[in-house]
């Protein structure tokens, strides 16, 4: 079991121009985020751009330290074992610029595998290439690869780094449908074998609807856990605040656009009723909970 407990992250103050003065404003990205990842399940983390998804993923993979909270895995704490987390979790980001474009595909893999001892040798690199169907491009300069092959190269690097835990940050950005389906098929098979973990992020719901096992939504620094089937329906969400008041929000806005909560949420729940009915009740001034 992989447990995230009360993770917090605030970035250094930014200079924001307000009126005639520059104001330094800290940006609190994560606010006591807690949830659990179970083995052999594809877990999706949804949220709009800027919701904090990438920040959270980099914390989980040991690339960024949180300001508060901790991560527990294999009986170890991230706060005490940063190198263990960094060396046992394969992070797959959306940017192909993290590769060296003048090097060949194989030379890139050989370089990145050299950061930690024992991660991969030549035969393992070529084996992963064959598994992903990119072996024919091993001597091709990275800059000459197609977008789909570059996405598979990202996946190959993650697999060479770790065969137990994959974190995929927007893995289907800018690739064709054929490459997307091939990667999905591989990941579904991979997660079912052995004691493995997977966390994938996206702000495009349709990319994930047909193959994920569990969903978490990150919005305004908070985590909510809806029923999976509710994620893909047009629903309303009732947010109850610690201060005592509550409000209704459109669920799609939480995922696709992001919503600033009025206070600290005490309870967030999907309303089991159509959007039209909820809006009608609110317009009628009904105070009764739905």
C-alpha positions in Angstrom: 0.0 0.0 0.0 1.2 3.5 -0.9 -0.2 6.1 1.5 -0.1 9.9 1.1 -0.7 11.8 4.3 -1.5 15.5 4.7 0.9 16.7 2.0 1.3 20.4 1.8 3.3 22.6 -0.6 3.6 26.4 -0.8 5.8 28.0 -3.5 7.9 31.0 -2.7 6.2 34.4 -2.9 5.6 35.8 -6.3 5.7 39.4 -7.2 2.2 40.4 -8.2 1.4 43.9 -9.3 -1.7 45.3 -7.5 -2.6 48.9 -8.0 0.6 50.9 -7.8 2.5 48.4 -5.7 4.2 45.0 -6.1 2.8 42.5 -3.6 4.6 39.3 -2.6 2.0 36.5 -2.5 2.8 32.9 -1.5 1.0 30.3 -3.6 -0.3 27.4 -1.6 -0.7 24.6 -4.1 -1.4 21.5 -1.9 -3.5 21.7 1.3 -3.2 18.6 3.4 -3.7 16.1 0.6 -4.3 12.5 1.7 -5.3 9.4 -0.2 -4.2 5.8 -0.6 -3.0 3.9 -3.7 -3.7 0.2 -3.8 -1.5 -2.2 -5.8 -2.5 -3.6 -9.2 -5.0 -0.7 -9.8 -4.8 2.1 -12.4 -5.4 5.2 -10.3 -6.3 8.5 -12.1 -5.7 12.0 -10.6 -7.8 14.5 -12.4 -7.7 18.3 -12.3 -7.5 21.4 -14.4 -4.2 23.0 -15.5 -2.6 24.6 -12.4 -4.4 22.3 -9.9 -1.2 21.0 -8.5 -1.1 17.6 -10.2 2.5 17.8 -11.4 3.7 19.2 -8.0 2.1 16.3 -6.2 3.6 13.7 -8.6 7.1 15.2 -8.2 6.7 15.0 -4.5 5.6 11.3 -4.6 8.6 10.4 -6.9 11.1 12.1 -4.6 12.0 15.0 -7.0 10.4 17.6 -4.7 10.0 17.8 -1.0 6.7 18.8 0.7 6.4 21.5 3.3 4.3 19.2 5.5 3.0 15.7 5.6 4.7 12.5 4.4 4.4 9.6 2.0 4.6 6.0 3.3 5.6 3.0 1.2 7.4 -0.3 1.8 7.6 0.6 5.5 9.6 3.7 4.6 8.9 7.5 4.9 9.6 9.9 2.1 11.0 12.4 4.6 13.6 9.9 5.7 14.3 8.0 2.4 14.1 10.4 -0.5 16.7 8.5 -2.5 14.7 5.2 -2.1 11.6 6.8 -3.5 13.5 8.5 -6.3 15.2 5.3 -7.4 12.1 3.0 -7.2 9.4 5.1 -8.9 9.5 5.7 -12.7 8.3 9.2 -13.4 7.0 9.7 -17.0 6.4 13.4 -17.7 4.8 15.1 -20.7 7.9 16.9 -22.0 10.1 15.2 -24.6 12.5 18.1 -24.2 13.9 16.2 -21.2 15.7 14.0 -23.7 18.9 14.9 -25.6 17.7 15.4 -29.2 21.1 14.9 -30.8 21.6 11.5 -29.1 20.0 8.3 -30.5 17.1 6.7 -28.7 19.5 4.0 -27.2 22.1 6.6 -26.2 19.5 8.5 -24.3 18.4 5.4 -22.4 21.9 4.4 -21.6 22.6 7.9 -20.2 19.6 8.1 -18.0 20.0 4.6 -16.6 23.5 5.6 -15.4 22.1 7.8 -12.6 21.5 4.9 -10.3 23.5 1.6 -10.3 21.8 -1.6 -11.2 18.9 -0.1 -13.1 19.5 -1.4 -16.6 22.1 -2.9 -18.9 22.1 -3.1 -22.7 20.0 -6.3 -22.9 17.3 -4.9 -20.6 17.1 -1.6 -22.6 16.7 -3.5 -25.9 14.2 -5.8 -24.3 12.0 -2.8 -23.2 12.4 -1.4 -26.7 11.1 -4.7 -28.2 8.2 -4.8 -25.8 7.1 -1.4 -26.7 7.7 -1.9 -30.5 10.4 0.8 -30.8 13.5 -1.4 -31.3 13.8 -0.3 -34.9 14.4 3.3 -33.8 17.2 2.5 -31.3 19.9 4.1 -33.5 17.7 7.0 -34.7 18.4 10.5 -33.3 15.7 11.5 -30.8 14.8 14.6 -32.8 13.7 12.5 -35.8 11.2 10.4 -33.9 7.5 10.8 -34.3 5.4 12.1 -31.4 4.0 8.6 -30.7 7.5 7.1 -30.6 8.7 9.8 -28.3 5.8 9.1 -26.0 6.8 5.4 -26.0 10.4 6.5 -25.3 9.1 8.3 -22.2 7.4 5.1 -21.1 10.5 3.1 -21.8 12.6 5.4 -19.6 10.1 5.0 -16.8 10.1 1.2 -17.0 13.9 1.0 -17.0 13.9 3.2 -13.9 11.3 1.1 -12.0 9.4 -2.1 -12.7 7.2 -1.6 -9.6 5.7 1.9 -9.7 4.9 4.2 -12.7 3.8 7.8 -12.4 2.5 9.1 -15.7 1.9 12.9 -16.0 -0.3 13.7 -19.0 1.1 10.7 -21.0 -1.3 11.1 -24.0 -0.6 14.7 -24.8 -0.1 15.4 -28.5 0.0 11.8 -29.7 -2.3 10.0 -32.2 -5.1 7.6 -31.3 -3.2 4.5 -32.5 -0.2 5.2 -30.2 -2.5 6.1 -27.3 -4.4 2.8 -27.6 -1.1 0.8 -27.8 0.2 2.5 -24.7 -3.1 1.9 -22.9 -3.0 -1.8 -23.8 0.5 -2.2 -22.6 -0.2 -0.4 -19.3 -3.3 -2.5 -18.5 -1.2 -5.7 -19.0 1.7 -4.3 -17.0 -0.3 -3.3 -13.9 -1.8 -6.8 -13.6 1.5 -8.6 -13.2 3.2 -8.7 -9.8 2.9 -6.1 -7.0 2.8 -2.9 -9.1 1.4 0.6 -8.7 0.3 3.2 -11.2 -0.9 6.8 -10.9 -1.8 8.7 -14.0 -2.9 12.4 -14.4 -5.0 14.1 -17.0 -7.4 17.0 -17.4 -9.1 15.2 -20.4 -11.7 12.9 -18.9 -12.4 11.1 -22.2 -8.8 9.8 -22.3 -9.3 7.7 -19.1 -13.0 6.7 -19.1 -12.6 3.2 -20.4 -9.7 1.8 -18.5 -9.1 3.3 -15.0 -10.0 1.6 -11.7 -10.2 4.5 -9.3 -10.4 8.3 -9.5 -9.3 11.2 -7.3 -9.9 14.8 -8.2 -7.5 17.6 -7.2 -8.9 21.1 -7.2 -7.8 24.2 -5.3 -5.3 22.2 -3.4 -7.8 19.7 -2.0 -8.5 16.0 -2.9 -12.0 14.6 -3.5 -12.9 11.0 -4.2 -16.1 10.5 -6.3 -17.6 7.3 -7.4 -15.9 6.4 -10.7 -19.1 6.4 -12.7 -20.0 9.9 -11.4 -16.8 11.4 -13.0 -18.1 10.9 -16.5 -21.6 12.3 -15.9 -22.9 15.8 -15.8 -23.4 16.2 -12.1 -23.5 18.8 -9.3 -21.3 18.8 -6.2 -22.3 20.0 -2.8 -19.4 21.5 -0.8 -19.9 21.8 2.9 -17.4 24.2 4.7 -15.9 24.0 8.1 -17.2 27.5 8.7 -20.8 26.2 8.4 -22.1 27.3 5.1 -22.3 25.3 1.8 -22.6 25.7 -1.9 -23.3 23.8 -5.1 -20.8 23.6 -8.0 -20.9 22.0 -11.3 -18.7 18.9 -11.2 -17.2 19.4 -14.6 -15.9 22.9 -13.5 -13.9 21.2 -10.7 -12.1 19.1 -13.1 -11.8 21.1 -16.3 -11.7 24.7 -15.2 -10.8 24.6 -11.5 -12.8 26.3 -8.8 -11.7 28.4 -5.8 -13.5 27.2 -2.7 -14.9 29.9 -0.4 -13.3 28.3 2.7 -11.9 25.0 3.9 -14.1 22.1 2.7 -15.4 19.8 5.4 -17.3 17.5 3.1 -17.5 17.2 -0.7 -20.2 15.0 -2.2 -21.7 14.2 -5.6 -25.3 15.1 -5.7 -27.3 12.1 -6.9 -29.7 14.2 -9.1 -29.6 15.9 -12.4 -28.1 19.3 -12.9 -31.4 20.8 -14.1 -33.2 19.7 -11.0 -30.6 21.1 -8.7 -30.6 24.5 -10.5 -34.4 24.6 -10.3 -34.3 23.9 -6.5 -31.7 26.6 -6.0 -33.7 29.1 -8.1 -36.8 28.3 -6.1 -34.9 29.1 -2.9 -35.2 25.6 -1.4 -33.0 25.2 1.6 -33.5 21.4 1.8 -30.5 19.3 1.2 -30.7 17.2 -2.0 
